[in-house]
Amino acid sequence: MNPFHEKVAIVTGAASGIGQALAEELCSRGTHVILTDWKEEQVCTVSDGISSTCGSATPVCLDVTDFEVFKKIVDDTVQKYGRLDYIFNNAGIAVGGEVRDVTIEDWRDVLNVNLNGVVHGVAAAYPVMVKQGFGHIINTASLEGLVAFPGNASYVASKHAVVGLSNSLRVEGKALGVKVSVVCPGHIKTAIFNDSKLVNIDRKKVLEYVAKVPGITPAECAKVIIKGVEKNKAIIVVTMFAKILYALQRLSPTLTMKLIMHDVKKLRDARITD
């Protein structure tokens, strides 16, 4: 049985990376997918590629920080298809750098996209799903929503918040027919380290370090996520390294913190100083 066949899904951040891979995986399973991203031309290209090969894809330009536009997309989707089965709140950004270096604007940008963007998706889709009596909300957090890492505190804060939001909503939604999962990937081979803003950090050194970290492709990540959604997992941890570190964090937070402290030296080795 294919639980995604002829279902309707919205995916944010679908122009690249995990979002694109999720859209492709869902369409291959017969889902009608609304791909959204603020990069209009890029999301249209991705959507055209999907439509020509494997399924039903509709591109829509969306800045997830704009709730009114987000709500309209959800309402238009329900009006067209008569239902909304899944929403993948996947859009996210990062700003790398120590807290002493980043600006308040950097904090606002990250929190606005990573946290408010998810809040907006929930606020737009959850009432619809409650009314229809079914639906599944999948929010993308990160391993850094479970374990704290240095060098991107705003990202860590936003992803911890997404984990908390998702777990709380899962409890509320269960008796109302709405499922909620949160995705916590480890290292996925996307362009995020190339595209993200870095403050006083040598990008070349960062990329050299990241290249040595074991990871998987977005397509492989999407398959794990979809399998977790099928099983209605509360927390979908992606990559073996992420699972091990999350288990260690639960077993011994103090030991985990000591291990992660080694990353502080690597971060400071890559720091650009005057």
Beta strands, then each sheet from edge to edge (+ up, - down):
strand 1: 8-12
strand 2: 32-37
strand 3: 57-61
strand 4: 86-89
strand 5: 95-96
strand 6: 135-140
strand 7: 178-185
strand 8: 197-198
strand 9: 235-238
sheet 1: 3+ 2+ 1+ 4+ 6+ 7+ 9+
sheet 2: 5+ 8+
end
